[in-house]
């Protein structure tokens, strides 16, 4: 984006931040995110989500949790993927209680908990040897109409 004569729009920044994150270049994604200030491009929730994803791809769990907290504090619209990143970060830090709290918060806030997230939450609880909660997740899945199949239950 910096080396071209093209005037970059916000969507270009979002896509580039996402691509850098998926390529494992979270530091470059972070630099581009902050460069938006320098060139006067307004950020929206998608830019924050893209950087949060970049941190998650880089397994920078402290940065994921810091960014997630900052997004909540700023009142930024949070989406399923944002919660997924934060839940994974807590899972990797073996803090299943906080992962569970965010998972429950999603339901209270009316944020979709997709099949992939159900699987991740179940794995976190399984590794924490929280069998009652594992069973509760399966019951909640059934009530929410999420099919318990080989992918979700693996």
N, CA, C and O atoms as a DFTB+ gen file, in Angstrom:
616 C
 N C O
     1  1       0.810      -1.201       0.000
     2  2       0.000       0.000       0.000
     3  2       0.852       1.263       0.000
     4  3       0.435       2.299      -0.518
     5  1       2.029       1.178       0.573
     6  2       2.865       2.365       0.679
     7  2       3.599       2.689      -0.613
     8  3       3.846       3.860      -0.903
     9  1       3.952       1.674      -1.392
    10  2       4.812       1.882      -2.549
    11  2       4.038       2.195      -3.825
    12  3       4.654       2.448      -4.861
    13  1       2.737       2.187      -3.782
    14  2       1.970       2.412      -5.006
    15  2       1.435       3.832      -5.064
    16  3       1.404       4.551      -4.065
    17  1       1.016       4.214      -6.265
    18  2       0.387       5.520      -6.456
    19  2      -1.121       5.445      -6.247
    20  3      -1.828       6.445      -6.373
    21  1      -1.599       4.257      -5.930
    22  2      -3.030       4.060      -5.723
    23  2      -3.419       4.627      -4.363
    24  3      -2.724       4.426      -3.368
    25  1      -4.529       5.330      -4.339
    26  2      -5.048       5.832      -3.070
    27  2      -5.781       4.669      -2.399
    28  3      -6.803       4.191      -2.891
    29  1      -5.246       4.239      -1.294
    30  2      -5.817       3.085      -0.597
    31  2      -7.062       3.495       0.176
    32  3      -7.075       4.504       0.882
    33  1      -8.092       2.700       0.026
    34  2      -9.329       2.903       0.768
    35  2      -9.298       2.012       2.009
    36  3      -8.463       1.113       2.104
    37  1     -10.199       2.254       2.956
    38  2     -10.206       1.441       4.176
    39  2     -10.255      -0.062       3.916
    40  3      -9.611      -0.831       4.629
    41  1     -11.006      -0.488       2.909
    42  2     -11.107      -1.917       2.619
    43  2      -9.748      -2.499       2.230
    44  3      -9.463      -3.657       2.536
    45  1      -8.908      -1.709       1.560
    46  2      -7.578      -2.195       1.183
    47  2      -6.735      -2.468       2.426
    48  3      -6.001      -3.454       2.490
    49  1      -6.852      -1.586       3.402
    50  2      -6.114      -1.795       4.650
    51  2      -6.611      -3.051       5.354
    52  3      -5.817      -3.853       5.845
    53  1      -7.922      -3.214       5.398
    54  2      -8.492      -4.375       6.072
    55  2      -7.995      -5.674       5.444
    56  3      -7.536      -6.574       6.148
    57  1      -8.086      -5.768       4.138
    58  2      -7.681      -6.986       3.435
    59  2      -6.189      -7.242       3.616
    60  3      -5.771      -8.385       3.800
    61  1      -5.393      -6.192       3.563
    62  2      -3.943      -6.354       3.698
    63  2      -3.561      -6.767       5.115
    64  3      -2.686      -7.613       5.299
    65  1      -4.206      -6.181       6.111
    66  2      -3.942      -6.572       7.502
    67  2      -4.301      -8.046       7.703
    68  3      -3.557      -8.790       8.342
    69  1      -5.440      -8.458       7.157
    70  2      -5.838      -9.868       7.248
    71  2      -4.816     -10.780       6.579
    72  3      -4.420     -11.799       7.144
    73  1      -4.392     -10.408       5.373
    74  2      -3.431     -11.239       4.631
    75  2      -2.099     -11.332       5.361
    76  3      -1.507     -12.408       5.441
    77  1      -1.627     -10.213       5.892
    78  2      -0.370     -10.235       6.646
    79  2      -0.497     -11.148       7.863
    80  3       0.421     -11.907       8.174
    81  1      -1.622     -11.071       8.540
    82  2      -1.841     -11.934       9.700
    83  2      -1.816     -13.400       9.328
    84  3      -1.174     -14.206      10.003
    85  1      -2.519     -13.754       8.247
    86  2      -2.555     -15.159       7.822
    87  2      -1.184     -15.640       7.371
    88  3      -0.892     -16.835       7.419
    89  1      -0.346     -14.710       6.935
    90  2       1.016     -15.068       6.528
    91  2       1.969     -15.117       7.719
    92  3       3.161     -15.372       7.551
    93  1       1.448     -14.873       8.920
    94  2       2.282     -14.912      10.120
    95  2       3.075     -13.641      10.349
    96  3       4.012     -13.629      11.147
    97  1       2.713     -12.577       9.663
    98  2       3.451     -11.311       9.772
    99  2       2.654     -10.312      10.610
   100  3       2.274      -9.242      10.135
   101  1       2.411     -10.684      11.865
   102  2       1.584      -9.846      12.719
   103  2       2.223      -8.495      12.997
   104  3       1.510      -7.506      13.171
   105  1       3.546      -8.427      13.044
   106  2       4.201      -7.133      13.277
   107  2       3.965      -6.186      12.107
   108  3       3.734      -4.994      12.308
   109  1       4.024      -6.712      10.886
   110  2       3.732      -5.886       9.711
   111  2       2.268      -5.460       9.704
   112  3       1.951      -4.327       9.345
   113  1       1.382      -6.362      10.098
   114  2      -0.040      -6.035      10.186
   115  2      -0.262      -4.917      11.203
   116  3      -1.045      -3.996      10.968
   117  1       0.428      -5.006      12.319
   118  2       0.321      -3.987      13.366
   119  2       0.829      -2.637      12.867
   120  3       0.214      -1.603      13.125
   121  1       1.956      -2.651      12.150
   122  2       2.498      -1.398      11.598
   123  2       1.514      -0.752      10.620
   124  3       1.299       0.460      10.646
   125  1       0.928      -1.572       9.768
   126  2      -0.029      -1.047       8.794
   127  2      -1.266      -0.496       9.501
   128  3      -1.794       0.545       9.108
   129  1      -1.720      -1.179      10.524
   130  2      -2.861      -0.715      11.319
   131  2      -2.576       0.681      11.878
   132  3      -3.428       1.566      11.804
   133  1      -1.383       0.876      12.435
   134  2      -1.035       2.176      13.014
   135  2      -0.756       3.222      11.935
   136  3      -0.943       4.417      12.165
   137  1      -0.311       2.777      10.766
   138  2      -0.059       3.706       9.664
   139  2      -1.352       4.385       9.215
   140  3      -1.317       5.493       8.682
   141  1      -2.462       3.743       9.422
   142  2      -3.744       4.332       9.044
   143  2      -3.917       5.699       9.691
   144  3      -4.484       6.602       9.077
   145  1      -3.438       5.864      10.919
   146  2      -3.492       7.171      11.587
   147  2      -2.678       8.204      10.815
   148  3      -3.118       9.335      10.610
   149  1      -1.482       7.793      10.391
   150  2      -0.567       8.715       9.712
   151  2      -1.128       9.230       8.392
   152  3      -0.880      10.375       8.014
   153  1      -1.877       8.394       7.698
   154  2      -2.400       8.785       6.384
   155  2      -3.861       9.230       6.449
   156  3      -4.472       9.516       5.419
   157  1      -4.412       9.287       7.646
   158  2      -5.760       9.816       7.826
   159  2      -6.889       8.894       7.394
   160  3      -7.956       9.359       6.992
   161  1      -6.660       7.590       7.476
   162  2      -7.714       6.625       7.140
   163  2      -8.421       6.221       8.431
   164  3      -7.795       5.729       9.370
   165  1      -9.723       6.436       8.459
   166  2     -10.503       6.069       9.641
   167  2     -10.640       4.556       9.737
   168  3     -10.860       3.869       8.740
   169  1     -10.507       4.058      10.950
   170  2     -10.669       2.625      11.201
   171  2     -12.124       2.322      11.544
   172  3     -12.852       3.160      12.076
   173  1     -12.517       1.100      11.220
   174  2     -13.805       0.608      11.687
   175  2     -13.579      -0.734      12.383
   176  3     -12.444      -1.196      12.504
   177  1     -14.647      -1.344      12.830
   178  2     -14.505      -2.583      13.606
   179  2     -13.778      -3.669      12.830
   180  3     -13.132      -4.525      13.434
   181  1     -13.868      -3.653      11.506
   182  2     -13.210      -4.685      10.702
   183  2     -11.690      -4.585      10.792
   184  3     -11.000      -5.604      10.768
   185  1     -11.169      -3.372      10.894
   186  2      -9.717      -3.202      11.004
   187  2      -9.212      -3.744      12.341
   188  3      -8.169      -4.394      12.406
   189  1      -9.963      -3.469      13.399
   190  2      -9.586      -4.000      14.710
   191  2      -9.663      -5.529      14.710
   192  3      -8.780      -6.201      15.242
   193  1     -10.715      -6.065      14.113
   194  2     -10.857      -7.523      14.028
   195  2      -9.721      -8.142      13.225
   196  3      -9.216      -9.210      13.572
   197  1      -9.322      -7.466      12.151
   198  2      -8.229      -7.981      11.317
   199  2      -6.930      -8.043      12.111
   200  3      -6.192      -9.024      12.019
   201  1      -6.646      -6.998      12.891
   202  2      -5.425      -7.004      13.694
   203  2      -5.515      -8.051      14.803
   204  3      -4.529      -8.726      15.101
   205  1      -6.673      -8.185      15.405
   206  2      -6.874      -9.217      16.423
   207  2      -6.597     -10.602      15.834
   208  3      -5.956     -11.437      16.472
   209  1      -7.079     -10.835      14.625
   210  2      -6.809     -12.100      13.941
   211  2      -5.328     -12.273      13.654
   212  3      -4.797     -13.376      13.785
   213  1      -4.658     -11.203      13.265
   214  2      -3.214     -11.284      12.994
   215  2      -2.466     -11.715      14.251
   216  3      -1.576     -12.563      14.190
   217  1      -2.826     -11.133      15.380
   218  2      -2.203     -11.536      16.644
   219  2      -2.485     -13.013      16.939
   220  3      -1.608     -13.741      17.404
   221  1      -3.708     -13.437      16.666
   222  2      -4.079     -14.825      16.928
   223  2      -3.298     -15.783      16.025
   224  3      -2.794     -16.803      16.493
   225  1      -3.198     -15.461      14.741
   226  2      -2.404     -16.298      13.833
   227  2      -0.954     -16.379      14.297
   228  3      -0.301     -17.409      14.134
   229  1      -0.454     -15.291      14.874
   230  2       0.918     -15.269      15.370
   231  2       1.074     -15.868      16.757
   232  3       2.177     -15.900      17.303
   233  1      -0.031     -16.345      17.330
   234  2      -0.033     -16.922      18.678
   235  2       0.490     -15.934      19.726
   236  3       1.155     -16.314      20.690
   237  1       0.173     -14.678      19.510
   238  2       0.538     -13.609      20.445
   239  2      -0.639     -13.406      21.399
   240  3      -1.391     -12.437      21.293
   241  1      -0.774     -14.347      22.332
   242  2      -1.975     -14.413      23.164
   243  2      -2.160     -13.186      24.047
   244  3      -3.291     -12.737      24.236
   245  1      -1.088     -12.638      24.587
   246  2      -1.222     -11.426      25.410
   247  2      -1.734     -10.261      24.574
   248  3      -2.570      -9.480      25.029
   249  1      -1.229     -10.148      23.350
   250  2      -1.691      -9.079      22.461
   251  2      -3.151      -9.285      22.068
   252  3      -3.908      -8.320      21.958
   253  1      -3.545     -10.530      21.858
   254  2      -4.949     -10.828      21.549
   255  2      -5.837     -10.332      22.684
   256  3      -6.824      -9.634      22.452
   257  1      -5.480     -10.696      23.903
   258  2      -6.326     -10.330      25.042
   259  2      -6.308      -8.832      25.301
   260  3      -7.332      -8.254      25.665
   261  1      -5.159      -8.202      25.117
   262  2      -5.088      -6.743      25.276
   263  2      -5.958      -6.038      24.239
   264  3      -6.705      -5.118      24.571
   265  1      -5.859      -6.474      22.980
   266  2      -6.642      -5.856      21.910
   267  2      -8.129      -6.093      22.122
   268  3      -8.939      -5.186      21.929
   269  1      -8.489      -7.304      22.518
   270  2      -9.897      -7.614      22.763
   271  2     -10.448      -6.716      23.873
   272  3     -11.545      -6.173      23.746
   273  1      -9.693      -6.562      24.950
   274  2     -10.126      -5.692      26.058
   275  2     -10.251      -4.246      25.588
   276  3     -11.192      -3.544      25.959
   277  1      -9.303      -3.808      24.774
   278  2      -9.339      -2.442      24.244
   279  2     -10.578      -2.250      23.358
   280  3     -11.250      -1.222      23.436
   281  1     -10.864      -3.229      22.533
   282  2     -12.034      -3.144      21.662
   283  2     -13.317      -3.045      22.483
   284  3     -14.201      -2.249      22.165
   285  1     -13.418      -3.848      23.534
   286  2     -14.601      -3.796      24.397
   287  2     -14.709      -2.433      25.068
   288  3     -15.787      -1.842      25.132
   289  1     -13.579      -1.945      25.565
   290  2     -13.569      -0.660      26.265
   291  2     -13.973       0.485      25.335
   292  3     -14.642       1.428      25.757
   293  1     -13.566       0.397      24.074
   294  2     -13.877       1.438      23.097
   295  2     -15.290       1.306      22.538
   296  3     -15.746       2.169      21.789
   297  1     -15.976       0.239      22.898
   298  2     -17.328       0.033      22.396
   299  2     -17.376      -0.407      20.942
   300  3     -18.375      -0.193      20.256
   301  1     -16.302      -1.016      20.476
   302  2     -16.239      -1.487      19.097
   303  2     -17.143      -2.705      18.944
   304  3     -17.182      -3.580      19.809
   305  1     -17.856      -2.745      17.845
   306  2     -18.746      -3.871      17.535
   307  2     -17.925      -5.155      17.459
   308  3     -17.041      -5.286      16.612
   309  1     -18.223      -6.099      18.348
   310  2     -17.497      -7.370      18.393
   311  2     -18.271      -8.436      17.633
   312  3     -19.495      -8.526      17.728
   313  1     -17.534      -9.241      16.880
   314  2     -18.140     -10.297      16.085
   315  2     -17.654     -11.657      16.589
   316  3     -16.767     -11.737      17.439
   317  1     -18.245     -12.712      16.057
   318  2     -17.903     -14.073      16.478
   319  2     -16.404     -14.309      16.442
   320  3     -15.843     -14.865      17.386
   321  1     -15.747     -13.895      15.365
   322  2     -14.312     -14.143      15.218
   323  2     -13.499     -13.453      16.317
   324  3     -12.484     -13.993      16.758
   325  1     -13.926     -12.282      16.762
   326  2     -13.215     -11.585      17.841
   327  2     -13.271     -12.408      19.125
   328  3     -12.258     -12.606      19.795
   329  1     -14.461     -12.878      19.451
   330  2     -14.610     -13.718      20.642
   331  2     -13.824     -15.013      20.496
   332  3     -13.215     -15.485      21.456
   333  1     -13.837     -15.588      19.298
   334  2     -13.098     -16.828      19.067
   335  2     -11.617     -16.631      19.351
   336  3     -10.990     -17.471      19.997
   337  1     -11.053     -15.526      18.872
   338  2      -9.630     -15.240      19.128
   339  2      -9.355     -15.137      20.625
   340  3      -8.379     -15.701      21.121
   341  1     -10.217     -14.417      21.343
   342  2     -10.016     -14.238      22.782
   343  2     -10.202     -15.555      23.533
   344  3      -9.446     -15.853      24.458
   345  1     -11.191     -16.337      23.146
   346  2     -11.417     -17.634      23.793
   347  2     -10.220     -18.549      23.568
   348  3      -9.767     -19.220      24.496
   349  1      -9.705     -18.579      22.343
   350  2      -8.507     -19.381      22.056
   351  2      -7.315     -18.920      22.885
   352  3      -6.556     -19.738      23.404
   353  1      -7.156     -17.610      23.007
   354  2      -6.040     -17.075      23.795
   355  2      -6.131     -17.552      25.238
   356  3      -5.136     -17.983      25.821
   357  1      -7.323     -17.474      25.806
   358  2      -7.494     -17.968      27.180
   359  2      -7.243     -19.472      27.248
   360  3      -6.652     -19.964      28.210
   361  1      -7.689     -20.194      26.236
   362  2      -7.457     -21.637      26.197
   363  2      -5.976     -21.976      26.168
   364  3      -5.523     -22.850      26.907
   365  1      -5.222     -21.291      25.321
   366  2      -3.780     -21.545      25.238
   367  2      -3.068     -21.169      26.529
   368  3      -2.028     -21.737      26.860
   369  1      -3.631     -20.212      27.256
   370  2      -3.044     -19.808      28.535
   371  2      -3.582     -20.659      29.688
   372  3      -3.305     -20.390      30.856
   373  1      -4.350     -21.682      29.341
   374  2      -4.938     -22.607      30.314
   375  2      -5.827     -21.895      31.330
   376  3      -5.868     -22.254      32.507
   377  1      -6.522     -20.896      30.855
   378  2      -7.460     -20.147      31.681
   379  2      -8.872     -20.447      31.172
   380  3      -9.540     -19.595      30.587
   381  1      -9.299     -21.684      31.416
   382  2     -10.571     -22.128      30.872
   383  2     -11.746     -21.339      31.443
   384  3     -12.764     -21.178      30.770
   385  1     -11.615     -20.840      32.686
   386  2     -12.721     -20.094      33.294
   387  2     -13.038     -18.828      32.495
   388  3     -14.204     -18.517      32.248
   389  1     -11.988     -18.102      32.093
   390  2     -12.212     -16.888      31.307
   391  2     -12.729     -17.228      29.910
   392  3     -13.570     -16.516      29.361
   393  1     -12.219     -18.325      29.338
   394  2     -12.722     -18.769      28.033
   395  2     -14.219     -19.065      28.136
   396  3     -15.006     -18.659      27.281
   397  1     -14.593     -19.775      29.194
   398  2     -16.000     -20.123      29.402
   399  2     -16.851     -18.877      29.607
   400  3     -17.957     -18.782      29.076
   401  1     -16.337     -17.925      30.375
   402  2     -17.080     -16.687      30.622
   403  2     -17.359     -15.950      29.305
   404  3     -18.470     -15.466      29.088
   405  1     -16.358     -15.867      28.436
   406  2     -16.573     -15.208      27.143
   407  2     -17.568     -15.985      26.283
   408  3     -18.400     -15.396      25.592
   409  1     -17.473     -17.299      26.334
   410  2     -18.396     -18.147      25.580
   411  2     -19.833     -17.890      26.035
   412  3     -20.738     -17.768      25.208
   413  1     -20.036     -17.810      27.329
   414  2     -21.360     -17.524      27.894
   415  2     -21.794     -16.088      27.563
   416  3     -22.965     -15.835      27.280
   417  1     -20.841     -15.160      27.602
   418  2     -21.139     -13.764      27.279
   419  2     -21.686     -13.640      25.855
   420  3     -22.586     -12.841      25.593
   421  1     -21.141     -14.425      24.958
   422  2     -21.618     -14.392      23.576
   423  2     -23.111     -14.696      23.518
   424  3     -23.855     -14.037      22.792
   425  1     -23.544     -15.686      24.279
   426  2     -24.969     -16.018      24.289
   427  2     -25.782     -14.857      24.853
   428  3     -26.818     -14.488      24.299
   429  1     -25.307     -14.286      25.956
   430  2     -26.028     -13.161      26.567
   431  2     -26.124     -11.978      25.612
   432  3     -27.133     -11.273      25.595
   433  1     -25.075     -11.757      24.815
   434  2     -25.032     -10.615      23.895
   435  2     -25.672     -10.917      22.539
   436  3     -25.760     -10.040      21.680
   437  1     -26.117     -12.159      22.352
   438  2     -26.750     -12.526      21.093
   439  2     -25.775     -12.674      19.933
   440  3     -26.150     -12.490      18.775
   441  1     -24.526     -13.007      20.242
   442  2     -23.500     -13.184      19.213
   443  2     -23.431     -14.667      18.857
   444  3     -23.343     -15.526      19.734
   445  1     -23.470     -14.947      17.568
   446  2     -23.502     -16.338      17.100
   447  2     -22.292     -17.126      17.580
   448  3     -21.155     -16.659      17.508
   449  1     -22.561     -18.321      18.066
   450  2     -21.501     -19.270      18.424
   451  2     -21.550     -20.374      17.375
   452  3     -22.384     -21.276      17.450
   453  1     -20.655     -20.297      16.401
   454  2     -20.691     -21.246      15.284
   455  2     -20.117     -22.604      15.692
   456  3     -19.552     -22.757      16.774
   457  1     -20.275     -23.586      14.799
   458  2     -19.860     -24.961      15.100
   459  2     -18.376     -25.043      15.429
   460  3     -17.978     -25.796      16.317
   461  1     -17.559     -24.276      14.723
   462  2     -16.122     -24.290      14.999
   463  2     -15.801     -23.805      16.400
   464  3     -14.910     -24.342      17.058
   465  1     -16.520     -22.797      16.857
   466  2     -16.289     -22.278      18.209
   467  2     -16.760     -23.276      19.259
   468  3     -16.104     -23.445      20.287
   469  1     -17.890     -23.941      19.015
   470  2     -18.344     -24.970      19.956
   471  2     -17.255     -26.022      20.113
   472  3     -16.962     -26.461      21.225
   473  1     -16.658     -26.424      18.997
   474  2     -15.601     -27.436      19.029
   475  2     -14.398     -26.938      19.826
   476  3     -13.844     -27.678      20.639
   477  1     -13.994     -25.699      19.599
   478  2     -12.838     -25.144      20.315
   479  2     -13.108     -25.052      21.813
   480  3     -12.248     -25.385      22.628
   481  1     -14.307     -24.597      22.169
   482  2     -14.648     -24.482      23.591
   483  2     -14.667     -25.853      24.235
   484  3     -14.204     -26.020      25.363
   485  1     -15.194     -26.823      23.531
   486  2     -15.227     -28.182      24.055
   487  2     -13.812     -28.712      24.284
   488  3     -13.549     -29.357      25.299
   489  1     -12.905     -28.445      23.351
   490  2     -11.515     -28.897      23.488
   491  2     -10.840     -28.239      24.689
   492  3     -10.087     -28.891      25.412
   493  1     -11.106     -26.959      24.904
   494  2     -10.529     -26.252      26.054
   495  2     -11.005     -26.897      27.355
   496  3     -10.210     -27.145      28.261
   497  1     -12.299     -27.163      27.439
   498  2     -12.852     -27.780      28.651
   499  2     -12.369     -29.211      28.823
   500  3     -12.108     -29.650      29.943
   501  1     -12.251     -29.935      27.728
   502  2     -11.761     -31.315      27.767
   503  2     -10.346     -31.350      28.334
   504  3     -10.042     -32.168      29.202
   505  1      -9.487     -30.469      27.849
   506  2      -8.100     -30.440      28.327
   507  2      -7.995     -29.948      29.770
   508  3      -7.027     -30.248      30.468
   509  1      -8.994     -29.196      30.203
   510  2      -9.022     -28.736      31.593
   511  2      -9.665     -29.777      32.509
   512  3      -9.757     -29.568      33.719
   513  1     -10.107     -30.891      31.940
   514  2     -10.776     -31.978      32.660
   515  2     -12.019     -31.447      33.386
   516  3     -12.261     -31.763      34.551
   517  1     -12.785     -30.647      32.679
   518  2     -14.033     -30.099      33.204
   519  2     -15.197     -30.843      32.550
   520  3     -15.900     -30.310      31.692
   521  1     -15.378     -32.091      32.984
   522  2     -16.327     -32.982      32.323
   523  2     -17.761     -32.492      32.393
   524  3     -18.500     -32.616      31.415
   525  1     -18.171     -31.941      33.522
   526  2     -19.551     -31.459      33.634
   527  2     -19.827     -30.352      32.619
   528  3     -20.906     -30.292      32.030
   529  1     -18.834     -29.475      32.419
   530  2     -19.023     -28.405      31.440
   531  2     -18.982     -28.935      30.012
   532  3     -19.686     -28.426      29.140
   533  1     -18.160     -29.959      29.766
   534  2     -18.150     -30.589      28.440
   535  2     -19.553     -31.109      28.130
   536  3     -20.074     -30.898      27.034
   537  1     -20.153     -31.786      29.098
   538  2     -21.512     -32.295      28.901
   539  2     -22.511     -31.157      28.725
   540  3     -23.452     -31.264      27.938
   541  1     -22.301     -30.070      29.461
   542  2     -23.184     -28.911      29.326
   543  2     -23.062     -28.302      27.933
   544  3     -24.061     -27.878      27.352
   545  1     -21.847     -28.258      27.396
   546  2     -21.652     -27.735      26.038
   547  2     -22.449     -28.572      25.046
   548  3     -23.127     -28.027      24.176
   549  1     -22.370     -29.902      25.175
   550  2     -23.138     -30.761      24.270
   551  2     -24.637     -30.513      24.401
   552  3     -25.353     -30.472      23.401
   553  1     -25.107     -30.349      25.627
   554  2     -26.530     -30.069      25.841
   555  2     -26.906     -28.716      25.230
   556  3     -27.942     -28.595      24.576
   557  1     -26.068     -27.705      25.442
   558  2     -26.325     -26.380      24.867
   559  2     -26.314     -26.428      23.343
   560  3     -27.112     -25.759      22.686
   561  1     -25.403     -27.226      22.786
   562  2     -25.355     -27.385      21.330
   563  2     -26.677     -27.947      20.824
   564  3     -27.241     -27.455      19.848
   565  1     -27.157     -28.975      21.496
   566  2     -28.415     -29.598      21.091
   567  2     -29.550     -28.585      21.142
   568  3     -30.357     -28.494      20.216
   569  1     -29.606     -27.817      22.243
   570  2     -30.659     -26.812      22.398
   571  2     -30.556     -25.707      21.355
   572  3     -31.569     -25.153      20.929
   573  1     -29.321     -25.385      20.941
   574  2     -29.112     -24.329      19.949
   575  2     -29.263     -24.831      18.517
   576  3     -29.184     -24.050      17.568
   577  1     -29.480     -26.138      18.364
   578  2     -29.647     -26.696      17.034
   579  2     -28.352     -26.924      16.282
   580  3     -28.359     -27.073      15.061
   581  1     -27.224     -26.953      17.011
   582  2     -25.930     -27.232      16.387
   583  2     -25.751     -28.741      16.364
   584  3     -25.805     -29.399      17.402
   585  1     -25.540     -29.275      15.186
   586  2     -25.407     -30.726      15.041
   587  2     -24.108     -31.209      15.664
   588  3     -23.033     -30.701      15.345
   589  1     -24.207     -32.183      16.544
   590  2     -23.018     -32.808      17.141
   591  2     -22.553     -33.895      16.182
   592  3     -23.012     -35.036      16.242
   593  1     -21.637     -33.521      15.299
   594  2     -21.135     -34.474      14.309
   595  2     -19.652     -34.732      14.538
   596  3     -19.082     -34.251      15.517
   597  1     -19.034     -35.480      13.655
   598  2     -17.618     -35.842      13.823
   599  2     -16.718     -34.618      13.852
   600  3     -15.693     -34.627      14.533
   601  1     -17.077     -33.569      13.129
   602  2     -16.252     -32.359      13.113
   603  2     -16.340     -31.617      14.436
   604  3     -15.319     -31.236      15.008
   605  1     -17.550     -31.412      14.918
   606  2     -17.748     -30.645      16.148
   607  2     -17.294     -31.425      17.365
   608  3     -16.796     -30.826      18.318
   609  1     -17.446     -32.721      17.368
   610  2     -17.139     -33.530      18.545
   611  2     -15.731     -34.097      18.537
   612  3     -15.343     -34.785      19.481
   613  1     -14.962     -33.827      17.500
   614  2     -13.603     -34.384      17.411
   615  2     -12.684     -33.751      18.422
   616  3     -11.505     -34.100      18.487
